[in-house]
Amino acid sequence: MLNIDLHCHSNVSDGVLPPADVVARAAANGVHALALTDHDDVAGIAAAQAAAETAGVVLIPGVEISVTWRGQTVHIVGLRIDPLHPDLAGGLAGIRRGRIERARRMGDDLARSGITGAYEGAFGYAVNKEMVGRTHFARWLVAQGHAPDMRSAFKRFLTRGNPGYVEHEWTALENAVGWIRASGGMAVIAHPGRYAFNARELHLLLDAFRALGGEGIEVITGSHHPSEYGKFADLARAFGLKASRGADFHAPGESIDLGRLPALPHYCQPVWQGWPELADHFSPSLA
């Protein structure tokens, strides 16, 4: 079977590796097709595409869009997008404009808790200065000894109710799905197990997403515990959504590596089923 990984990040957003190095790592790990899905920015896709052609990897142009739905942050992955489409490009530019203001407020909130210099420290970790985010703050907090690892940094400082977390209004769900569809792409709900929704709220989200033209949901992801795989596979089937698989890779050693996830459950319909770019490169029996 093909090893397909449809969620990862480069240093264009909050990953640590340049886009070409992300592709090289994926190729070394046996990945056949990779989607680069940086947060709210598509600036790394051209470099990733060039590297993929050299490495023999099929590069799927992607993005991960920040959304506010019912007061909570949700991420929507776009796959097979046209990164130059004006609706998508304009929408992402608007989201990025709000990121620096949010980062400054995060730094101020940490300072009120006695941790000074956090904004400047996080800014230093961001290669793309428009994309300072929680992961950059977490890396700085770990480096400064305020937390032993990334998971602890998020849990102690950067989640709701803790220092460093600030409310922020991202774009609307209908905007994100609309931009992705306008650019020719497929909209997928990222890591649904990460959201603090009860069962009813999650079902309402899936209904709203599907009504807007959303097509997929991440079932196998580095952000899910293995015990959750079956739950989201069942939800995909119940709501008529295709299933996606992606490591949500950010950096070596921070989480599961590219291409190292188990296969989708056999009863799921993969999001990549019927993609011509896979059939053109691989045996139809594999794609």
C-alpha positions in Angstrom: 0.0 0.0 0.0 1.1 3.6 -0.5 2.4 5.5 2.4 0.5 8.7 2.3 0.9 11.6 4.8 -1.4 14.5 4.4 -0.6 16.8 7.3 2.8 18.4 8.1 4.5 21.7 8.7 7.6 23.5 7.7 9.3 26.6 9.1 7.0 28.7 6.9 4.6 28.2 9.8 5.5 26.5 13.1 7.7 23.6 11.9 11.5 23.7 12.3 12.6 22.3 8.9 12.6 24.2 5.6 10.0 22.8 3.1 12.7 21.0 1.1 14.0 19.3 4.2 10.5 18.2 5.2 10.1 16.5 1.8 13.6 14.9 2.0 12.7 13.5 5.5 9.4 12.2 4.2 11.2 10.5 1.3 13.7 8.9 3.6 10.9 7.6 5.7 9.3 5.9 2.7 6.4 8.4 2.1 5.0 8.2 -1.4 2.7 11.2 -1.3 3.0 14.2 1.1 0.8 17.2 1.7 2.6 20.3 3.1 -0.1 22.0 5.2 1.4 25.0 6.9 -0.8 27.1 9.1 -2.5 30.0 7.1 0.3 30.2 4.6 1.2 28.6 1.3 4.6 30.2 0.8 6.5 26.8 1.2 4.7 24.9 -1.5 6.9 25.9 -4.5 10.1 24.8 -2.7 8.4 21.6 -1.5 7.2 20.9 -5.0 10.7 21.3 -6.5 12.2 19.0 -3.8 9.4 16.4 -4.3 10.2 16.2 -8.0 13.8 15.4 -7.2 12.9 12.9 -4.5 10.2 11.1 -6.4 7.5 12.1 -3.9 4.1 13.3 -5.0 3.6 16.7 -3.4 0.0 17.5 -2.6 -0.4 21.3 -2.2 -2.1 22.0 1.1 -2.8 24.5 3.9 -4.2 24.4 7.5 -6.7 27.2 8.1 -7.5 28.6 11.6 -11.2 28.8 12.2 -13.4 30.0 15.1 -16.5 27.9 15.5 -18.8 28.3 18.5 -16.1 30.1 20.4 -13.5 27.4 19.9 -10.5 27.1 17.5 -10.9 24.5 14.8 -8.4 23.7 12.1 -9.5 22.9 8.5 -7.0 21.3 6.2 -7.2 22.1 2.5 -5.8 19.4 0.1 -5.1 19.7 -3.6 -5.5 23.5 -3.4 -4.4 26.1 -6.0 -2.1 28.2 -3.7 -2.3 31.1 -6.1 -6.1 31.3 -6.2 -7.1 34.9 -5.2 -9.9 34.0 -2.8 -7.6 31.7 -0.9 -4.6 33.9 -1.0 -6.6 36.9 0.2 -8.3 35.0 3.0 -5.0 33.7 4.3 -3.4 37.1 4.2 -6.2 38.4 6.4 -5.7 35.7 9.0 -1.9 36.3 9.1 -2.5 40.0 9.9 -4.2 39.0 13.2 -1.4 36.6 14.2 1.2 39.2 15.4 -1.4 41.1 17.4 -2.4 37.8 19.1 1.3 36.9 19.7 1.9 40.3 21.5 -1.1 39.7 23.7 0.2 36.2 24.6 3.5 37.7 25.6 1.8 40.3 27.7 -0.3 37.6 29.4 2.8 35.6 30.2 4.5 38.7 31.6 1.7 39.2 34.0 2.5 35.8 35.3 6.2 36.7 35.8 7.5 35.3 32.5 9.0 38.2 30.7 10.5 38.3 27.2 8.2 35.6 25.8 7.1 37.5 22.7 10.6 38.4 21.7 11.7 34.9 22.4 8.9 33.3 20.4 9.5 35.8 17.6 13.1 34.6 17.4 12.0 31.1 16.9 9.8 32.0 13.9 11.5 32.0 10.5 8.3 33.5 9.0 7.7 36.5 11.1 4.1 36.7 10.1 3.5 33.3 11.6 4.4 33.6 15.3 2.2 31.1 17.1 1.8 28.9 20.2 4.4 26.4 19.1 7.1 29.1 18.9 6.1 30.2 22.4 6.3 26.6 23.6 9.8 26.1 22.2 11.0 29.2 23.9 9.4 28.2 27.2 11.1 24.8 27.1 14.4 26.4 26.2 14.1 28.8 29.1 13.4 25.9 31.5 9.8 26.9 32.2 8.6 23.4 31.0 10.4 20.1 30.4 8.9 19.4 27.0 6.5 20.8 24.4 3.5 18.9 25.7 4.0 20.3 29.2 4.5 23.8 27.8 1.2 23.7 26.1 -0.6 22.1 29.0 0.8 24.5 31.6 0.9 27.8 29.7 -0.8 27.9 26.3 -4.2 26.3 26.7 -7.5 27.8 27.8 -7.4 29.0 31.4 -3.6 29.1 31.7 -1.0 31.9 31.3 -0.2 32.7 27.7 -3.6 31.7 26.3 -5.6 34.5 24.8 -8.9 34.5 23.0 -8.7 35.2 19.4 -11.3 35.3 16.6 -10.1 33.5 13.5 -12.0 33.2 10.3 -15.4 31.6 10.0 -15.9 27.9 9.1 -17.8 28.9 5.9 -15.0 31.1 4.8 -12.3 28.4 5.2 -14.3 25.8 3.4 -15.3 28.3 0.7 -11.7 29.4 0.0 -10.6 25.8 -0.2 -13.4 24.8 -2.6 -13.0 27.9 -4.7 -9.3 27.0 -5.2 -10.3 23.5 -6.4 -9.3 21.8 -3.1 -10.9 19.4 -0.7 -11.7 20.5 2.9 -10.8 18.2 5.8 -11.4 18.6 9.5 -8.0 18.4 11.2 -7.4 16.3 14.4 -11.0 16.3 15.7 -9.9 14.6 18.9 -8.1 17.7 20.0 -11.2 19.9 20.3 -13.0 20.2 23.7 -16.4 19.5 22.2 -18.9 17.1 23.7 -20.6 14.5 21.5 -23.5 16.8 20.5 -21.2 19.7 19.7 -18.9 17.5 17.6 -21.9 16.1 15.7 -23.1 19.7 15.0 -19.7 20.6 13.7 -19.6 17.7 11.4 -23.1 18.5 10.1 -22.2 22.1 9.5 -19.0 21.2 7.8 -20.6 18.7 5.5 -23.4 21.1 4.6 -20.8 23.7 3.5 -19.1 21.2 1.2 -16.5 19.7 3.5 -15.5 16.3 2.4 -13.0 14.7 4.9 -11.9 14.1 8.5 -8.6 13.1 9.9 -8.9 9.7 11.4 -5.3 8.6 11.8 -3.2 11.5 13.0 -0.3 12.1 15.3 -2.6 14.3 17.4 -4.9 11.3 18.2 -4.3 8.6 20.7 -4.5 5.1 19.0 -7.6 4.4 21.1 -9.4 7.3 19.2 -8.8 5.9 15.7 -11.8 3.7 15.7 -14.1 6.4 17.1 -13.2 8.9 14.3 -13.3 6.1 11.6 -16.9 5.4 12.8 -17.8 9.1 12.7 -16.4 9.4 9.2 -18.6 6.6 8.0 -21.6 7.8 9.9 -21.4 11.3 8.5 -20.4 10.3 4.9 -16.9 11.8 5.2 -13.7 10.5 3.6 -10.9 9.6 6.0 -7.5 11.2 6.0 -4.1 10.2 7.5 -1.4 12.7 8.5 1.4 12.8 11.2 0.9 16.6 11.9 4.7 16.6 11.9 6.4 19.7 13.2 10.0 18.8 14.2 12.1 15.7 14.7 11.6 14.4 18.2 8.5 16.5 19.0 5.9 14.1 17.9 5.4 11.1 15.6 7.5 11.2 12.5 6.4 11.5 8.9 5.0 8.4 7.4 5.1 6.4 10.7 1.3 6.2 11.3 -0.7 3.0 10.9 -3.0 2.5 7.9 -6.6 3.7 7.8 -9.2 1.2 9.0 -10.2 -1.0 6.0 -13.8 0.3 6.0 -12.8 3.9 5.6 -12.9 5.6 2.2 -9.6 7.4 1.9 -9.6 11.1 0.8 -7.0 10.2 -1.8 -9.2 7.6 -3.6 -9.2 8.4 -7.3 -6.7 11.2 -7.2 -5.1 11.2 -10.7 -1.7 12.4 -9.5 -1.4 9.1 -7.6 -2.6 6.9 -10.4 -0.2 8.6 -12.8 2.8 7.8 -10.6 1.9 4.5 -9.0 0.2 1.2 -9.9 -3.6 1.5 -9.9 -3.7 -1.4 -7.4 -1.7 0.7 -4.9 -3.3 4.1 -5.5 
